[in-house]
């Protein structure tokens, strides 16, 4: 066995040797060199101790007693400090001076700690034989050593002798049962553990190991019964509660597991293992408000558990307690300033709070090597697009945010090809919002053949082409949709509504709209087209009926609300017209929409309240 750290009493020899040198020298040793020097120091120290022991024996009992006392104090101190190398050396030599079983037991324990089981067995066997197995502690250790040496028969023989003397000896009873179970001697093991249980009715450990046996045999129903019995006998038994809860979780009966954990935590509220299981189970059931107190308890118990603190931050986020979530993640960021996950969480929370500039700042710090880089890049571009559009609405022109969005989105297009369509859609939305429709068409057309360019993207491009009056191209897109799916109601509706808006004869548009209605009679957008056809043909009552249905289904659509306002205006229902115009204005996103609606509202007000004629 290699020992890489210098034992404390052996280090004294090295220090003394070093002090003899005239010129101190800084030396860096390899692990192998350190191990060799340690072994040499150990051999030297052991050799010197051997001589001291021999000399003290020659000098008589007083000298031996004096040396024994010193060796015991130093050896015991070494063991207490976890220096089993030194402890074993000291107690080995001490054992030459005394027959005290306690000293030999200490030596044997030090050997066990060093993994030298065979040497330990030899020491313990002598003590065991000398006192004929009367010392239970020696017998138990020896039986354990035999088990470690995979000599199960010898181990069980000792356990049985212990129980023959003392049938209530709990450890021997339990270890004998476990030893039998390891070798799948189920009946003997079960009989042994049940016998133990009779002698210790308040202990749950025997029911627990009986339960484990049934788990090993695949009989989970019996295991549950036994784990329940174990937990009833010992309500603070972590192992019984964990085993029972895990079976319920395996059966996907998470609520039953939660009940077990809750019952246990009422008795043992600061059990970290069960608190962790409870947090996991409640988290799985999305019972976020309930899980928070348990997660807080775990964090208070172990503030260094970064994973649990991250989970607590997520729980605060899910429960919309954003201030606490931000506080947790900011503290974590101080400890792990390069953590992409923490940066992402902080960005996402600020985005949710509509603190977009702060969110962008966090997302910007996520490195390109992160698995979160792609999504954070998209979110950043999305927020910049929104800020740029608000800027345009407020100022009537594109400004700093607009320039920043174009710069960032172009960079992301080059960096992340997988986001080409998503970024291009954002760019098209921005250009449409700032009334640069030709550029919107251009950026979207550039990615039209991308494999992720889906049906909704096709409709959006067709709509943009309609705005720039490229009806041939827009119709070609919609017809390609109908070629693949002749029952696509929205495609039929698109063509019919487009014909109405272009000023073509309404009756030419009607067959397309009727086709759409036949396929999707409950669709609000299609009902709007039919209502608009009736309006165009002067059938106001039918138009009002259809558009009212459409508005009920899609109350936040700007066009439907505008259509209803225009019908009510024509029917001189000015109050209703004004209400629908205000609704449309509230939902309008584009400056062009807002200007058009404001203009209609001005005309409406003029018709509603004609200018007074001068006297």
Secondary structure, DSSP 8 states (H G I E B T S, - for coil): ----S--HHHHHHHHHHHHT-SS-------HHHHHHHHHHHHHHHHHHHHHHHHHHHHH-HHHHHHHHHHHHHHHHHHHHTT-HHHHHHHHHHHTTT---HHHHHHHHHHHHHTT-HHHHHHHHHHHHHHTTT--HHHHHHHHHHHHHTT-HHHHHHHHHHHHHH-TT-HHHHHHHHHHHHHTT-HHHHHHHHHHHHHH-TT--HHHHHHHHHHHHTT-HHHHHHHHHHHHHH-TT-HHHHHHHHHHHHHTT-HHHHHHHHHHHHHHSTT-HHHHHHHHHHHHHTT-HHHHHHHHHHHHHH-TT-HHHHHHHHHHHHHTT-HHHHHHHHHHHHHH-TT-HHHHHHHHHHHHHTT-HHHHHHHHHTS-TTSTTHHHHHHHHHHHHHHHHHHHHHHHSS--HHHHHHHHHHHHHHHH-GGGHHHHHHHHHHHHHHTT-HHHHHHHHHTTTTSTT--HHHHHHHHHHHHHTT-HHHHHHHHHHHHHH-TT-HHHHHHHHHHHHHTT--HHHHHHHHHHHHHH-TT-HHHHHHHHHHHHHTT-HHHHHHHHHHHHHH-TT-HHHHHHHHHHHHHTT-HHHHHHHHHHHHHH--SHHHHHHHHHHHHHHHHHHS------
